[in-house]
């Protein structure tokens, strides 16, 4: 029974780390878009 608890904790840790990493990546993208909206002549504001 303890094995299932350890497995559940491991899965929860992986999900939490993935959520934190993905959240930071999304935040970085929103910050880049915000910069381009506020200053379109910025160096990294080329249309895709």
Number of C-alpha atoms within 10 A of each C-alpha: 5 7 8 9 10 11 11 12 12 12 12 12 12 12 12 12 12 12 12 12 12 12 12 12 12 12 12 12 12 12 12 14 15 12 15 16 12 10 11 13 11 11 8 11 14 9 4 3
